Every structure is written in structure tokens, then in C-alpha cells.
């Protein structure tokens, strides 16, 4: 410790002693008698005034020390260090202090998706529970008119966990107001639904059955009653949860959630790339991956599941959208629904979605108004990053004030181009699971065969359902 600090402590102690003696004398001889205080009252008054004197003595001593030795006090207290400026090499190219080693080490770390999704310790996943949950997930008897199942909007056997419509369709052909998000990799999300109103798979699974625009049941008790009415379900629940456990909505959604925790896609080119295969992503995808980081996309789409609303990053699960004024907002009606924001807000508030399998889960955004992945990328660059997209590359000059260095910092960045948009979209296609892509190829081939011959596809087409992607257990 600096020697001046010991001097400061000595001055403070001396002032404190003199102050205490003076206060005690004044209170006991003058103030207490004049106020009619005796016994304990005199000492309480002395203590109260003494605390005030001590605080004043500390402040006066600190001010005196700062005035006398500013470098020894202000610099230590604030944690700042003097910035030394290297001499300029010429009149036009100023140089700046090198960043510390700790600052240089701060960088974004890309991570692969785990091959097993997290599950509650009190409710572990088992093959029997998964099989039961799969039956419930595909059972249309859990809707009011027995026409809609969870799988009706989240097709996991024939697609990427969506229905492919702009907005979901429920009982009686009713259309909801929002796009159905994919259920694949939902097990890695800490907030569910587009507006993030559910905090777990179990909580989320209680929503659609009683939504009048979706499955339309009158109550969650009615959903459980539909299950209890089936003898095969009663036997299955007894095997999984025990014969003494009542079949209520909690065990129903527990089984469904166990099945959903197997719907994960760690088998993407991106995952192979970050696990060490340099050829898993082509050159365009690697350029797009670098742009995804440098442009700041990783601020919202962070971590192995590419979402700040995932179990890996729960600090800021919601994002304003659109964050910047842009022409796309009115073109695609992006503010007709503002999510968690109050009606009439100038900005919507939504959960940051995962981008895994995004190339397979169009149409995009909460209203399903955008069909093409490249167009969705343009919207995000413009609306969320506040960047312009140019046909040709151009350098934009930037300047910002550095208070620590008392000067302007000058830099340059390249404007975002259509080539960049294509590279980012190429990278996003590298987030698609291999098995889901295989199913899409089979569907595409079958569709081409039908369009050319007017007949169903051959063996490959007939086996499309047989070769569907199975859950990862």
C-alpha cells in the first residue's frame, strides 16, 4: 500500500478521537441537560451525533488525500490505468495501444449440439416413456373433433417438424395467427412458443390442446379424460409411471415432453465442421459462417442451438423486432402482431428462435409471410443489424470517439452485399440435419416422379414413410 494511505488512516483516527471527545462533552454538559435527557437518552444522543461526525471526518480526509495525491488515489480507486500513446510514425497514421492479452482472448466460441438433450432429474427419459409420448403426439383423439394431433402442425416423420403453412390450421379448418415453429431441437430451448410464454416442454404441451383455434378441448381435465377412456393407454401409463399414479394432464405432458426430447439433430454439416471435419462446410458456407459472427448475428443466435432463448444462454431470451426502420416491415406486415409488446407498439418483442434446420422450416417469421431463405436473411440484416445491402462491395468509413484515448478512432467496414447474403444463406443450410434433408430429397424425388408420370413413385417413393427419420433415443 502507498505510504500516503497510512498517513490518511492516521489523520482519520486523530480526527475521530477529537470528534468523539468533543461530542461527548457537548452532549453530557449542555445538550442533554437542556433537553431534559437523562440516563440512556444522553448516550443515544451522543452516539447519533458521533456517527455524523465520523462520516464527515472520513469524507474530509478522503477529499484532502485526493487533492494532495490524485494519481495515488483516483487511479487506484477507479481501476483505470494511464494510456500511453506511442509516437506517430507519420502525420496521418496514428497508432493505438495494443489490447491486453485478456481482451485478445475474448472471442466467440462455436460449439456443436450435444447428442442427448437435457431432461429433468425427477423425470428422466426412458424408451417406454418415449414410445408412449410418441403415440400421444400423433393421436388425433386428443382434439375436440378428433381431427387434429400435435403432429398435424409439427410433422416430424415426413418433414422438419412444421406444417409448411404460413399460419397453423386447427379444428374445423380454422387458421391461427402465427406460424407453427418446428419441434425439432425444442428440447434445447428455455423459452417455448414464438413469444416465449412457456418455460418448459411440459408447459408448452398444455397450450395447443385447449386453444380454441388449434385442438379446441374445453379443459386440460378433458384431455386427460380422453386418455383415461382408452384401455391401452391405461395399461401403458401403468407400466411407465406405476399403477398407483393417477393419469392426469401432468403425466400426459410428461410423456409427450420425453418424446420431444429425442427430436434433436446433431447430425448437421456444421456440427461435423466444429467437431473437426474441415470439409464438412464448403467455401461459401465457411465465408457465411465468418460473416454470421462478424456482422453480429451471434448476439441473438448464440450457442449450440443458435438462440439466446436456449438452455445455454437465458440472460436475454427476447428481442425487439424489427429493431430498425426498414421497408420490409410494411411489405410483409411484420407489425400486425407485436408478440409480447403491448398492442400498437412500434416494435414487436419475440423470443430469439433457433436457426437449426431453418432452411427446411419456411415460410419464415411469426406470420409466415416470407418464403425464401435469402429474403429472410436480407430482412434480418436490415431490420436487426441496421445494415444496408449493396449490389457491389463498397467501404463505409466509420469514426467513433474514444474517451480513454481522448480522440477519434477511425476504421472501415465493407458494406454487406448480395454475395454476402448468399454466403450466409449457404451457411444456414449447413445447419440442417442429414436425416431431415434425406427425407426432403425423397419427397422432392417423389413429387418429380408424380409430375412426370402421373403415377406414384416407385420403391423409393413407397418407402418414404418407412425410411422416415427416427427420434434419437
C-alpha positions as CSV (number, residue, x, y, z in Angstrom):
1,X,0.0,0.0,0.0
2,X,1.2,3.5,-0.8
3,X,2.7,5.3,2.3
4,X,0.2,8.1,1.8
5,X,-2.6,5.7,2.7
6,X,-1.1,5.2,6.2
7,X,-0.9,9.0,6.6
8,X,-4.6,9.1,5.6
9,X,-5.6,6.5,8.2
10,X,-3.6,8.4,10.9
11,X,-5.3,11.7,10.1
12,X,-8.7,9.9,10.1
13,X,-8.1,8.3,13.5
14,X,-6.9,11.6,15.0
15,X,-10.0,13.5,13.8
16,X,-12.2,10.7,15.0
17,X,-10.8,10.8,18.6
18,X,-11.1,14.6,18.8
19,X,-14.6,14.5,17.4
20,X,-15.7,11.8,19.9
21,X,-14.4,13.7,22.9
22,X,-15.9,16.9,21.7
23,X,-19.3,15.4,21.0
24,X,-19.4,13.5,24.4
25,X,-18.5,16.7,26.3
26,X,-21.1,18.9,24.5
27,X,-23.9,16.3,24.9
28,X,-23.3,15.5,28.5
29,X,-22.7,19.0,29.7
30,X,-25.0,21.1,27.5
31,X,-27.5,19.5,25.1
32,X,-28.7,16.6,27.3
33,X,-29.4,18.8,30.4
34,X,-31.1,21.5,28.3
35,X,-33.3,18.9,26.6
36,X,-34.2,17.1,29.8
37,X,-32.5,13.9,28.8
38,X,-31.1,11.5,31.5
39,X,-29.5,8.1,31.6
40,X,-29.7,6.1,28.4
41,X,-31.1,9.1,26.4
42,X,-27.9,11.1,26.8
43,X,-25.8,8.3,25.4
44,X,-28.1,7.6,22.4
45,X,-27.9,11.3,21.5
46,X,-24.2,11.2,21.8
47,X,-23.9,8.1,19.6
48,X,-26.1,9.6,16.9
49,X,-24.2,12.8,16.7
50,X,-20.9,10.9,16.9
51,X,-21.8,8.9,13.7
52,X,-22.4,12.1,11.8
53,X,-19.0,13.5,12.9
54,X,-17.2,10.3,11.9
55,X,-18.8,10.3,8.4
56,X,-17.8,14.0,8.0
57,X,-14.3,13.2,9.1
58,X,-13.9,10.4,6.6
59,X,-15.2,12.5,3.7
60,X,-13.0,15.4,4.6
61,X,-9.9,13.2,4.9
62,X,-10.6,11.5,1.6
63,X,-11.0,14.8,-0.2
64,X,-7.8,16.1,1.3
65,X,-6.0,12.9,0.2
66,X,-7.3,13.1,-3.4
67,X,-6.4,16.8,-3.7
68,X,-2.9,16.1,-2.4
69,X,-2.2,12.9,-4.4
70,X,-4.6,12.4,-7.3
71,X,-2.5,9.8,-9.1
72,X,-2.2,7.6,-6.0
73,X,-5.9,7.7,-5.2
74,X,-8.2,8.2,-8.2
75,X,-6.3,5.8,-10.4
76,X,-6.3,3.1,-7.8
77,X,-10.0,3.6,-6.9
78,X,-11.3,3.7,-10.4
79,X,-9.3,0.8,-11.7
80,X,-8.1,2.9,-14.7
81,X,-4.6,3.0,-16.0
82,X,-2.9,5.7,-17.8
83,X,-2.9,5.3,-21.5
84,X,0.5,5.9,-23.1
85,X,0.4,6.9,-26.7
86,X,3.2,5.6,-29.0
87,X,4.8,8.2,-31.2
88,X,3.3,8.6,-34.6
89,X,5.2,7.2,-37.5
90,X,3.8,9.9,-39.7
91,X,1.3,12.7,-39.7
92,X,-1.6,10.6,-41.0
93,X,-1.5,7.2,-39.4
94,X,-1.9,7.3,-35.6
95,X,-1.3,4.1,-33.7
96,X,-3.0,3.0,-30.6
97,X,-2.1,0.9,-27.5
98,X,-2.3,-2.8,-28.1
99,X,-5.1,-4.7,-26.5
100,X,-4.4,-6.7,-23.4
101,X,-4.0,-10.4,-23.6
102,X,-7.3,-11.0,-21.8
103,X,-9.1,-8.7,-24.4
104,X,-7.4,-10.6,-27.3
105,X,-8.6,-13.9,-25.9
106,X,-12.2,-12.8,-25.8
107,X,-13.8,-14.4,-28.9
108,X,-16.9,-16.2,-30.0
109,X,-16.6,-20.0,-29.5
110,X,-18.6,-22.1,-31.9
111,X,-20.0,-25.3,-30.4
112,X,-21.6,-28.5,-31.6
113,X,-25.0,-29.6,-30.4
114,X,-24.9,-32.4,-27.8
115,X,-26.1,-35.8,-28.9
116,X,-28.5,-36.0,-25.9
117,X,-31.0,-33.3,-24.9
118,X,-31.2,-32.2,-21.2
119,X,-34.0,-33.7,-19.1
120,X,-35.3,-33.1,-15.6
121,X,-33.7,-35.3,-13.0
122,X,-37.0,-36.1,-11.5
123,X,-38.5,-37.1,-14.9
124,X,-35.8,-39.0,-16.8
125,X,-36.3,-40.1,-20.4
126,X,-36.8,-43.9,-20.9
127,X,-37.6,-45.9,-24.1
128,X,-41.0,-46.8,-22.7
129,X,-41.9,-43.2,-21.9
130,X,-40.7,-42.0,-25.3
131,X,-42.9,-44.6,-27.1
132,X,-45.9,-43.5,-25.0
133,X,-45.2,-39.9,-25.8
134,X,-44.9,-40.6,-29.5
135,X,-48.3,-42.2,-29.5
136,X,-49.9,-39.2,-27.7
137,X,-48.1,-36.8,-30.0
138,X,-49.7,-38.4,-33.1
139,X,-53.1,-39.1,-31.5
140,X,-56.0,-37.1,-33.1
141,X,-58.3,-38.2,-30.3
142,X,-56.9,-35.5,-28.1
143,X,-58.6,-32.8,-30.1
144,X,-62.3,-31.8,-29.7
145,X,-63.4,-33.2,-33.1
146,X,-60.7,-35.9,-33.2
147,X,-59.2,-34.4,-36.3
148,X,-56.0,-32.7,-35.1
149,X,-52.9,-34.1,-33.3
150,X,-49.7,-32.4,-32.2
151,X,-48.1,-33.9,-35.3
152,X,-50.7,-32.2,-37.6
153,X,-48.8,-28.9,-37.2
154,X,-45.4,-30.5,-36.3
155,X,-44.8,-33.2,-38.8
156,X,-41.7,-35.0,-37.6
157,X,-41.9,-38.1,-39.7
158,X,-42.4,-36.5,-43.1
159,X,-40.7,-33.2,-42.6
160,X,-38.9,-30.7,-40.4
161,X,-41.4,-30.5,-37.6
162,X,-43.7,-28.0,-39.2
163,X,-46.8,-28.0,-41.4
164,X,-45.4,-25.7,-44.1
165,X,-48.2,-23.2,-43.9
166,X,-47.9,-19.5,-43.2
167,X,-50.1,-20.0,-40.1
168,X,-51.2,-23.1,-38.3
169,X,-54.5,-24.8,-39.1
170,X,-56.7,-26.3,-36.3
171,X,-60.0,-28.0,-35.9
172,X,-62.7,-27.1,-38.4
173,X,-60.1,-25.7,-40.8
174,X,-59.6,-22.6,-38.6
175,X,-56.4,-20.7,-39.2
176,X,-54.3,-19.3,-36.3
177,X,-52.5,-16.0,-36.4
178,X,-48.9,-17.4,-36.2
179,X,-46.6,-19.7,-37.9
180,X,-46.0,-23.1,-36.3
181,X,-42.4,-23.4,-35.1
182,X,-40.5,-26.6,-35.5
183,X,-40.4,-29.1,-32.7
184,X,-37.0,-30.4,-33.7
185,X,-34.4,-29.3,-31.1
186,X,-37.1,-27.6,-29.0
187,X,-35.7,-29.6,-26.1
188,X,-32.7,-27.2,-26.1
189,X,-34.9,-24.1,-25.7
190,X,-35.5,-22.5,-22.4
191,X,-38.5,-20.5,-23.8
192,X,-41.1,-22.1,-25.9
193,X,-43.8,-20.6,-28.3
194,X,-42.8,-17.8,-30.7
195,X,-43.4,-15.3,-27.9
196,X,-41.6,-17.4,-25.3
197,X,-44.5,-17.6,-22.9
198,X,-43.8,-21.2,-21.8
199,X,-40.7,-22.2,-19.8
200,X,-40.6,-25.9,-20.5
201,X,-41.7,-28.6,-22.9
202,X,-44.3,-29.7,-20.4
203,X,-45.7,-26.3,-20.0
204,X,-45.8,-25.8,-23.8
205,X,-47.6,-29.1,-24.4
206,X,-50.5,-27.9,-22.3
207,X,-51.2,-25.0,-24.6
208,X,-52.4,-26.3,-28.0
209,X,-55.0,-28.9,-26.7
210,X,-57.1,-26.2,-25.1
211,X,-56.5,-23.4,-27.7
212,X,-59.9,-23.0,-29.5
213,X,-58.1,-22.3,-32.8
214,X,-56.0,-25.5,-32.5
215,X,-57.2,-28.7,-30.8
216,X,-60.1,-27.0,-29.1
217,X,-60.6,-29.1,-26.0
218,X,-62.6,-27.3,-23.2
219,X,-60.1,-28.1,-20.4
220,X,-56.9,-30.0,-19.6
221,X,-59.0,-32.3,-17.5
222,X,-61.0,-33.2,-20.6
223,X,-57.7,-34.1,-22.4
224,X,-56.7,-36.4,-19.6
225,X,-60.2,-38.0,-19.6
226,X,-59.8,-38.8,-23.3
227,X,-56.6,-40.7,-22.4
228,X,-58.1,-42.5,-19.4
229,X,-61.0,-43.7,-21.6
230,X,-58.6,-45.8,-23.7
231,X,-57.7,-49.2,-22.1
232,X,-54.4,-49.5,-24.0
233,X,-53.4,-46.1,-22.7
234,X,-54.3,-47.0,-19.1
235,X,-52.0,-50.1,-19.3
236,X,-49.2,-48.1,-20.9
237,X,-49.3,-45.4,-18.3
238,X,-49.3,-48.0,-15.5
239,X,-46.1,-49.5,-17.0
240,X,-44.3,-46.2,-17.4
241,X,-45.5,-44.2,-14.3
242,X,-46.7,-47.0,-12.0
243,X,-50.2,-48.4,-11.4
244,X,-50.7,-46.1,-8.4
245,X,-50.1,-42.9,-10.3
246,X,-53.3,-41.2,-11.4
247,X,-53.5,-40.3,-15.1
248,X,-53.8,-36.6,-15.2
249,X,-52.5,-33.9,-17.5
250,X,-49.2,-33.7,-15.8
251,X,-48.2,-37.3,-16.7
252,X,-49.7,-36.9,-20.2
253,X,-47.4,-33.9,-21.0
254,X,-44.5,-35.6,-19.2
255,X,-44.7,-38.4,-21.7
256,X,-45.1,-36.0,-24.7
257,X,-42.1,-34.0,-23.5
258,X,-40.0,-37.1,-23.1
259,X,-40.7,-37.9,-26.8
260,X,-39.9,-34.4,-27.8
261,X,-36.5,-34.6,-26.1
262,X,-35.5,-37.2,-28.6
263,X,-36.2,-35.0,-31.5
264,X,-32.8,-33.5,-32.0
265,X,-30.5,-33.1,-35.0
266,X,-26.8,-33.1,-34.0
267,X,-26.1,-34.7,-37.5
268,X,-25.5,-31.5,-39.5
269,X,-22.6,-30.4,-41.6
270,X,-22.0,-27.5,-39.2
271,X,-21.7,-30.0,-36.2
272,X,-19.2,-32.1,-38.1
273,X,-17.2,-29.0,-39.1
274,X,-16.8,-27.7,-35.5
275,X,-16.0,-31.3,-34.3
276,X,-13.0,-31.2,-36.6
277,X,-14.0,-32.1,-40.2
278,X,-12.7,-29.1,-42.3
279,X,-14.5,-30.4,-45.4
280,X,-18.0,-30.6,-43.8
281,X,-18.7,-27.0,-44.9
282,X,-17.8,-25.7,-48.4
283,X,-16.1,-22.4,-49.1
284,X,-19.3,-20.4,-49.4
285,X,-20.6,-21.9,-46.1
286,X,-17.4,-21.0,-44.3
287,X,-17.5,-17.5,-45.6
288,X,-21.1,-17.2,-44.4
289,X,-20.1,-18.6,-41.0
290,X,-17.5,-15.9,-40.6
291,X,-19.9,-13.2,-41.7
292,X,-22.5,-14.6,-39.3
293,X,-20.1,-13.8,-36.5
294,X,-18.5,-10.6,-37.7
295,X,-21.9,-9.0,-38.6
296,X,-23.2,-9.7,-35.1
297,X,-25.8,-12.4,-35.9
298,X,-24.3,-14.4,-33.0
299,X,-25.6,-11.8,-30.5
300,X,-29.1,-13.2,-30.8
301,X,-28.5,-16.6,-32.4
302,X,-25.9,-17.8,-29.9
303,X,-24.6,-21.2,-28.7
304,X,-25.1,-24.7,-30.0
305,X,-28.8,-24.2,-30.6
306,X,-28.3,-20.7,-32.2
307,X,-30.7,-18.9,-29.9
308,X,-30.3,-16.6,-26.9
309,X,-33.5,-18.3,-25.6
310,X,-31.8,-21.7,-25.3
311,X,-30.8,-23.5,-22.2
312,X,-27.2,-22.3,-22.9
313,X,-28.0,-18.6,-22.7
314,X,-31.0,-17.5,-20.8
315,X,-30.0,-14.0,-19.9
316,X,-31.8,-12.2,-22.7
317,X,-34.3,-14.5,-24.4
318,X,-36.4,-11.8,-26.1
319,X,-35.5,-9.4,-28.8
320,X,-37.2,-6.3,-30.3
321,X,-38.2,-6.9,-33.9
322,X,-37.9,-5.0,-36.1
323,X,-35.1,-3.1,-34.3
324,X,-34.5,-0.6,-37.1
325,X,-36.9,1.1,-39.5
326,X,-37.0,-0.6,-42.9
327,X,-39.1,-1.1,-46.0
328,X,-39.7,-4.8,-45.3
329,X,-41.9,-4.1,-42.2
330,X,-44.9,-2.9,-44.2
331,X,-44.2,-5.1,-47.2
332,X,-44.5,-8.3,-45.0
333,X,-46.9,-6.9,-42.3
334,X,-44.3,-7.6,-39.6
335,X,-46.0,-5.3,-37.0
336,X,-49.6,-6.6,-37.3
337,X,-48.7,-8.9,-34.5
338,X,-46.2,-7.5,-31.9
339,X,-45.8,-10.6,-29.8
340,X,-45.1,-9.7,-26.1
341,X,-45.2,-5.9,-26.8
342,X,-48.4,-4.0,-26.0
343,X,-50.8,-3.6,-28.9
344,X,-50.0,-0.7,-31.0
345,X,-46.3,-0.8,-30.2
346,X,-43.8,0.4,-32.8
347,X,-41.6,-2.7,-32.1
348,X,-42.5,-6.3,-31.6
349,X,-41.0,-8.4,-28.8
350,X,-40.3,-12.0,-29.6
351,X,-38.2,-15.0,-28.4
352,X,-35.0,-15.3,-30.3
353,X,-35.7,-18.5,-32.3
354,X,-33.2,-21.3,-33.0
355,X,-31.8,-21.4,-36.6
356,X,-31.2,-25.1,-36.7
357,X,-32.9,-26.6,-39.8
358,X,-34.0,-23.1,-40.8
359,X,-33.5,-23.9,-44.5
360,X,-36.2,-26.6,-44.1
361,X,-38.7,-24.7,-41.9
362,X,-40.1,-22.0,-44.2
363,X,-42.2,-19.9,-44.5
364,X,-40.5,-17.6,-42.1
365,X,-41.2,-15.1,-39.3
366,X,-44.2,-15.1,-36.9
367,X,-46.7,-14.6,-39.7
368,X,-45.1,-16.9,-42.3
369,X,-45.0,-14.1,-44.8
370,X,-41.6,-14.8,-46.3
371,X,-41.0,-17.9,-48.4
372,X,-37.3,-17.6,-49.4
373,X,-34.4,-18.1,-47.0
374,X,-32.3,-15.4,-48.8
375,X,-35.1,-12.9,-48.3
376,X,-35.3,-13.7,-44.6
377,X,-31.5,-13.0,-44.4
378,X,-32.0,-9.7,-46.1
379,X,-34.7,-8.7,-43.6
380,X,-32.6,-9.6,-40.6
381,X,-29.5,-7.8,-41.9
382,X,-31.7,-4.7,-42.5
383,X,-34.2,-4.8,-39.6
384,X,-32.0,-6.2,-36.9
385,X,-28.4,-5.2,-37.8
386,X,-29.3,-1.8,-39.3
387,X,-27.1,-2.5,-42.3
388,X,-27.6,-1.7,-46.0
389,X,-27.3,-4.3,-48.7
390,X,-25.5,-3.2,-51.8
391,X,-25.2,-4.9,-55.2
392,X,-21.4,-4.1,-55.3
393,X,-19.0,-4.0,-52.4
394,X,-18.2,-0.6,-51.0
395,X,-16.2,0.6,-48.0
396,X,-18.1,2.6,-45.4
397,X,-15.9,4.9,-43.3
398,X,-16.6,4.9,-39.6
399,X,-15.4,7.1,-36.7
400,X,-16.1,6.9,-33.0
401,X,-14.9,8.8,-30.0
402,X,-12.6,7.1,-27.5
403,X,-12.9,8.8,-24.2
404,X,-10.0,6.8,-22.7
405,X,-7.7,8.0,-25.5
406,X,-9.3,11.4,-25.9
407,X,-9.5,11.1,-29.6
408,X,-11.4,9.7,-32.6
409,X,-10.9,6.1,-33.6
410,X,-11.2,5.6,-37.3
411,X,-11.9,2.4,-39.1
412,X,-13.6,0.9,-42.1
413,X,-16.0,-1.8,-42.8
414,X,-17.2,-3.4,-46.0
415,X,-20.9,-2.9,-46.8
416,X,-23.0,-6.0,-46.9
417,X,-23.5,-7.3,-50.5
418,X,-25.8,-9.8,-52.2
419,X,-22.9,-12.2,-52.3
420,X,-22.8,-12.0,-48.5
421,X,-26.5,-12.7,-48.3
422,X,-26.0,-15.9,-50.5
423,X,-23.0,-17.0,-48.3
424,X,-24.9,-16.5,-45.1
425,X,-27.9,-18.5,-46.5
426,X,-25.4,-21.2,-47.6
427,X,-24.1,-21.4,-44.1
428,X,-27.6,-21.6,-42.7
429,X,-28.3,-24.6,-45.0
430,X,-25.4,-26.3,-43.2
431,X,-27.5,-26.3,-40.0
432,X,-29.9,-28.8,-41.5
433,X,-29.8,-32.4,-40.1
434,X,-28.7,-35.1,-42.6
435,X,-31.7,-37.3,-41.9
436,X,-34.2,-34.4,-42.4
437,X,-32.5,-33.5,-45.6
438,X,-32.7,-37.1,-46.8
439,X,-36.5,-37.1,-46.2
440,X,-36.8,-33.8,-48.1
441,X,-34.9,-35.3,-51.0
442,X,-37.2,-38.4,-51.1
443,X,-40.2,-36.1,-51.1
444,X,-38.8,-34.0,-53.9
445,X,-38.0,-37.0,-56.0
446,X,-41.4,-38.5,-55.4
447,X,-43.0,-35.2,-56.4
448,X,-41.0,-35.0,-59.6
449,X,-41.9,-38.6,-60.4
450,X,-45.6,-37.8,-60.0
451,X,-45.4,-34.6,-62.1
452,X,-43.7,-36.5,-65.0
453,X,-45.6,-39.8,-64.9
454,X,-48.9,-39.0,-63.1
455,X,-48.2,-42.2,-61.0
456,X,-46.8,-42.5,-57.5
457,X,-43.1,-43.0,-57.3
458,X,-41.5,-46.5,-57.3
459,X,-39.9,-48.3,-54.5
460,X,-38.2,-45.2,-53.2
461,X,-41.5,-43.3,-53.0
462,X,-43.3,-46.2,-51.3
463,X,-40.5,-46.4,-48.7
464,X,-40.6,-42.7,-47.9
465,X,-42.5,-43.3,-44.7
466,X,-40.6,-46.4,-43.8
467,X,-37.3,-44.5,-44.0
468,X,-38.5,-41.5,-42.1
469,X,-36.1,-40.0,-39.6
470,X,-36.5,-41.7,-36.2
471,X,-36.1,-39.9,-32.9
472,X,-32.7,-40.0,-31.3
473,X,-33.1,-42.0,-28.1
